[in-house]
Amino acid sequence: MPVPLPPSITDRPRGTRVAGMVVILTGGTAGIGRAAAELLAREGARVVISSRTSATGEDTAAAIHAAGGEARYIQSDVSREADCVRLVQDTIRAYGRLDVLINNAAIYPRATLAETTVAFWREIMASNLEGPFVLCREAVPHMLEIGGGSIINVGSANGFGGEPNLVAYSVAKGGLLTLTRNIAGAFGRDNIRANYLNPGWNITDTEKIVQAREGHDAAWLAEVESHLPGGRFSVPADAAHAMLWLASDEAIFVNGAIINTDGGGMLSNARRR
């Protein structure tokens, strides 16, 4: 029997677990990012959503407003240092503070070691590691000003090993874990927490497209799913609920941790993303 699905985000009553907090959430327009944006706003956060695509960003912000939450969209490409700097600056101008940074945006095109060019390597690193580094660098001083904050870096099971055709992605996610631990150790006494969230294998619309390109159809995915420890793939809400907890003061003494919302997937030999 598969593990049950998490509670519905859209059906839950509004709460106050992160009331008044200002959150920057990159890659917040689809999948895990959108679920987290909606949940955090539902619990009282003022959510700044960032992505490269304005149409989906504005749509996400509008949906949050329609549900009674507060959100704004700021277009940015995390692979560009200037965009990361501007994202933090615009957030401070709008709200005067920054409590939570969630580095969720990532890209994961495939390439084996032999296929990985330097240009490809740099593209992956720019989005998946350099962008989060710049955002952490820019966010920490503002968190120090208000007496603390929470940084949530969205990693991957591949950061601990990786697949043969995800070399650059895996190295970037491993580097993100090291970045997380460095920040956790350096700023723990300043009440700035940094944690690494492994969201598990989410079969989002984007992931279905990626798997289809590799010749994996719905039947193949169903077979893989049947062998996962939890009996199902992760869904965006699994990670979103963990992000809410890590953002809140309920996790005030959780620092430098690896949080897996994968139903025990890290224990499995099943193929990972």
N, C-alpha and C positions, 0 to 999 in steps of 0.2 A: 504494500500500500504506500503510495507516495506521501511525502510530507504535505500537509494542507497549505494552501496559499495564504499569504499574509492578509490582514484586514484591508478592506478597500479604502483607498485614500479619498476618493470623491464622496463616499458615503459617511465618512467620519465627521462628527461635530467639530466646530472650530474650538481650538484650545489655546493655551498660553505657555507651552513648554519653552518656547524661544521668543516670547513676546518682547518686542522692541529691538531685537537684535538685527544688525545689518549683515547680510550674507552676500558674498560674491560667489556665484556658481557658474563655472565655465562649462560649455557643452550642455547648456540647460534647456535645450529645445526639443529633445526627443529621448526616448528610452529612459535610462536611469536618471539622467539629468532633469528631464521634465517631471518625472515622478517625484524627485527630491524637491524641486522648486515648488510644486503644488503642495506637498506635505509641509514643508517649512513655512510657507505662507499661511497655510491653514492653522499652524500653531503659533502664529503671531509675528513671524520674521518679516522684515522688509528685504525682499530678494532682488538682487541685481543679476539678471540673466545675461550671459555672454555667449555668443556663437558667431560664426562667420556669415550665417544666412539671416538677413534681416526679416524676411517674410515669416519664417518659423519662429523667430525670436519675438516679434510683435504679437504673433498669434498666441504664444505661450503667456506673455504678460497680460494680454487681453483676457484670456481664460481665467487667470488667477484673479484679476480684478472682478470679473463676473461672479466668481465664487466668494467674493468678499475679502480677498486678500490684497496685499500691497506688493507690487513688483514693477520693475522697469527693465527695459532691454537696452543694452549697450553693445553695439556691434564691435567685435574685435577678433583678431586672428592671433591665437596664443603663440604661434610660431614667430611672431614679430615682437621684438622687445618694446618698441614704441607703443604698440597696441596694449601690451600688458601694463606698462606704466600709466597710460591714459585711462585704462579701465579702473585702476585703483584711484587715480586722481579724480576722475569723474564721480566715483562712488563717494569719496570724501566730500566733494563739493555738494553733492546732492543730500547727503545724510549727516555729514560731520563726524562719522565714526565708521569703524569696521570691526565687527566681532568675529566673523567666521569667513574663512576662505575654503572653498571646495574646488580642488583641481580635478575636474572630471573629464574635460575635453581630451580626446586622444584619437589618433589614427592608427590603423593596423594593416596596411597592405602587406601582402606576402612576399617573401624572398628568402631563398636559402643563403648560406654563407657565400657560395660561389656566385650567386646572382646579385648579391648586395654590392652596389656601387657606392663610392664615397658620397655622391650626390644623394642617393637614396637614404644612406645612413644618416646624413645631416638633416634630411627632411623629417625623418622619424624622430630624431633627437630634438629637433627644434620644437615640435608640437608636444611630444610626450615627456620631455625632461627639461629642456631649456625654458620653455614657457612656464611650467610650474615653479622652477627655480626663481625666475624673475618675479613672478607674482608673490612668492613667499618673501623675497627680498624687499619688495615694495610694501607688502602688507604688515610685516612685523613691526616697523616703527609706529604705525598707527595703533596696533594692538597694545604696544608698550604704553602709549599715551593714555589708554583707557583702563589699564591695569590687567590686561590679559586678552585671550582669544583662543579660538580653536581652528586649527588647520587640518583639513581632511584631504589626504592625497589618495585618489582612486587608483589602485594598482591592479595587479592581475596575478593569477596563479603562475603565469609564464615568467613573472619576475623572479621565481625561485628555481627555474629550470628552462622551460620554454620548449617550443616545437621547432623542428629543423627548418621550417619555412617561415619562422617568425624571429629570426636572429636579432635584428635591430630593435624590434618592438620589445622583445624579452629583456635585452640589455638595458633599454630605456626604463622599463618598469622595475628592474632590479636597482638601477640607479636612483629611481624615485624612492624606493624603500630606504636607501642609504641617506638620501637627502632628508627624508622624514625623521630618521633617527638622529641625524645631526642637529636638526632644529629642535627636536624634543629634548635632547641633552643640553643644548645651549641656552634654552629659554624656559625650561621647566620652572625655575625659581621666580620667573616673571609672570607665572600663571598663563603662559602660552603653551598650549598643548598641540602636538602634531602626531597624527595617527594615520596608519596605512590601511585602507579598506580594499579587500579583495572581494569584488561583487559576484564572483562565480561566473558561470557560462550562461549569459542571458541571450535567449533567442529573440532578439528584437528584429524589426523589419530590415535594418541594415545587416544584421548578422545572417538573416535568411538569404539575402542577396549574395553575401560573401560565400556562404556555404554552397549555394547553387552554382557559383562560378567554379567551385572545386568539384562539381559533379555530385554533390550531396543533396538528395531530395528529402521530402518529408518522411519517407519510410526509413531512410538512413538515420535521420535525427531521432525518430521515435525509438529505433533500436538502441542508439547510444543512450538516450534518456532512460530506458528501462534498466540500464546497468549502473546508473549513478546511485551513490549511497542514499540520497534522499528520494529517489524514485522520480524526480522531475528536474527540469532545468530551473535555474534561478529566474526570478522575474524582477523587473525594475523596483517594485515596491519592497522587496527583500532588502536591497541596498539602501533604499530611501529611508526606511525606518531606522536602520543603523546610523545613517547620517544625522537624522534628527537627534538621536541619543547622543552621538559624539559632539554635536553642536551645542547641546543643552548643558546646563550646570549639573545635570544628573551624572555626567561623565567628567566632572571637574578634576578627578585624580587619575584619569586614564590618559597616559602619555607614552608615546613611543610604542604603542601596541599595534599588532597586526590583527585586524578583525576580518574574519571570513564569513560572508553571507552566501555560502555555496552549498549548504546542506551536507557538508562533509566531503565536498568534491576534492579537496586537497588530499584526501585519503585514498582517492580512486586512481586507477591506472587508465581510466577512460580518457579519450582524446580531449584536450583542452582547446580554448580558442587560440 
